[in-house]
Amino acid sequence: MNSDYFYNQTSAFKRFLSFSLILITLLLFLFEIFSQNNIIKKVEIDSQSELVKIASENFVGKTIYQINDNELSKLSSLDPSINSIVITSFIDHTLNLKLIFFEKIAIVEDLRRNPLRKMVLLKNGSYVDFDNENLPTVKITNGPVDAGFDGELVSFFSTLGIYELNLENSVFEYNGSEFKGTLLGLELNFGPMIDLGSKAASLKDVFKTDNCLGSIIFQGSDSFISDCNI
């Protein structure tokens, strides 16, 4: 009987020690989280952005441990040009953030509007104001423009980007029915604004040769007629 009593007491003591250890660890963790050394007093962003004010209003007074991916995602969602926001450092109560922007794809000029509307298309399909970027240009001369127009342009220029072509001075036009342009001395007619990514991909062999000058007219998503030998 004494041995059972001793065993029970020993087990209870071990459980008490385990519970105490967990409790102490938790208290130390909470102390670290809410320590004054971890309080954010200032927010800085690596580029000029109106988000500094909003970030300061939301983050100042919190601890660095309270700023998680969800908090940063909420902040980045306020600007369509921002892909993500990352923490680069936390020094002297100052939280330093870096903005990761979506790639700029093309300049889109809407000539149907008066005055002319000139915007920059991003890889996520949204637009930002034109700021003298050197990018390929797409001119809309007539309409209407379908809902998938932006996505087709993103797919088109992203595919062309694989071939490492210099697209800065290239100009394309959409007249409401056909998408046309000049690239590397070629007059290109892609037809309707459908499957532009596939059409661009089918030009892979064309871009490999230096003697293909003339015109290319698409008859489908991956078929075209050309007056040069490929």
Stockholm file with secondary structure:
# STOCKHOLM 1.0

chainA/1-230         MNSDYFYNQTSAFKRFLSFSLILITLLLFLFEIFSQNNIIKKVEIDSQSELVKIASENFVGKTIYQINDNELSKLSSLDPSINSIVITSFIDHTLNLKLIFFEKIAIVEDLRRNPLRKMVLLKNGSYVDFDNENLPTVKITNGPVDAGFDGELVSFFSTLGIYELNLENSVFEYNGSEFKGTLLGLELNFGPMIDLGSKAASLKDVFKTDNCLGSIIFQGSDSFISDCNI
#=GR chainA/1-230 SS CHHHHHHHHHHHHHHHHHHHHHHHHHHHHHHHHTCGGGBCCEEEESSCCTHHHHHHHHHTTSBGGGCCHHHHHHHHTTSTTEEEEEEEEEETTEEEEEEEECCEEEEEEETTSSSCEEEEEETTSCEEECCSCCCCEEEECSCCCCTTHHHHHHHHHHHHHTTTCCCTTCEEEECSSCEEEEETTEEEECCSSSSHHHHHHTTHHHHHCSCCCEEEEESSSSCEEESSCC
#=GC SS_cons         CHHHHHHHHHHHHHHHHHHHHHHHHHHHHHHHHTCGGGBCCEEEESSCCTHHHHHHHHHTTSBGGGCCHHHHHHHHTTSTTEEEEEEEEEETTEEEEEEEECCEEEEEEETTSSSCEEEEEETTSCEEECCSCCCCEEEECSCCCCTTHHHHHHHHHHHHHTTTCCCTTCEEEECSSCEEEEETTEEEECCSSSSHHHHHHTTHHHHHCSCCCEEEEESSSSCEEESSCC
//
